[in-house]
Amino acid sequence: MKSQIQTHGVQLASAKDVFLIAFILLQLLDDSFATEAPIVTISTGLVLGKRVSLRNDFLEQVDQYLGIPYAVPPIGDKRFRGTTYPVASWDDILNATTFGPVCPQAILDVDAATPRWIQKPIEDSKPFLEKMDEDCLYINVYVPLRSK
Ligand SMILES: *[C@@H]1O[C@H](CO)[C@@H](O)[C@H](O)[C@H]1NC(C)=O
């Protein structure tokens, strides 16, 4: 038998409905829970981001959306031609929690003769240059929740 919540014989809602409503209210009340995995809608579809704390002096937490395609890459038989807009829209939620590939480029070598102030930024950038591809027209968006 389906369980019901009744008040003076008036059927209000099924237990399942109450659970669903409570769940939605919890999500609205508990902001951190609701936005652990922020989802936004852009013109091409839904985008799943990630709430993170950045290591800097200016922003507290941000919602970051990484690797959102912003133009059709000129690859294959379109190589060296112009790009086109917009990209095709998607039906699923785009998982934008990891960086898209970067455009192919030479990674500079550092050696003992390289000045320290040049070494550090080169070394720091290396993890971001691991994924290279001609298909590299992706943008990263950082949405600050609050400035310090
Ligand atoms: C999104 O991608 C990340 C990294 O690949 C993965 O860990 C996570 O489970 C994915 N989230 C969803 C909802 O698919």
The ligand as an ORCA input file, in Angstrom:
! r2SCAN-3c Opt
* xyz 0 1
  C      33.731     14.877    -13.885
  O      35.052     14.596    -14.266
  C      35.903     14.312    -13.171
  C      37.313     14.195    -13.702
  O      37.405     13.341    -14.785
  C      35.412     13.047    -12.482
  O      36.236     12.758    -11.382
  C      33.989     13.254    -12.020
  O      33.498     12.060    -11.482
  C      33.121     13.687    -13.167
  N      31.781     14.042    -12.666
  C      30.678     13.553    -13.190
  C      29.407     13.999    -12.546
  O      30.676     12.807    -14.142
*
